[in-house]
Every structure is written in structure tokens, then in C-alpha cells.
Amino acid sequence: MRVDKQAYQPPSVTNTVKECRKILKSEGFTAFSLIFKRSQSLIPNIFFAFRQVTSTTSSQEIPLILAISSAT
């Protein structure tokens, strides 16, 4: 049985990062960096966190969204 690789197209990680940045900018965050995280579970969930950098406080890592959840 041949599997059509074009049949399933998971969301692009690049596009998801762009969406994350759009959300953060709309919320007024200017200095931040996105951190890529993958959980160690059987279902490969991809988490994004962002690091808010300010001049007054040390940088904090704050969970942002569950970007992609691959269902099997």
C-alpha cells in the first residue's frame, strides 16, 4: 500500500512562530525571544515559550501556547 505524503500536511513550525510573534506584538511585548520545546510524551506536542527581556528585571521564561498537537 502506497502512502501519499501530500495527504497530511502538519502546521508549519515557522508559521506557528510567526503567529506567536504576532500575538506577542499585539499584546505590547517588544523585547522577547521564542523558545522551542518538545515534550517527551508519545504524542509529539510542540510547546512554545517566550522570554521577556526588560532592562529592570532579569529575563523570565513564560509559557505561551500549545502550538501544535499531533494526533495519531
Secondary structure, DSSP 8 states (H G I E B T S, - for coil): ----TTS-----HHHHHHHHHHHHHHTT--SEEEEEEE--SSS--EEEEEEE--SSS--EEEEEEEEE----
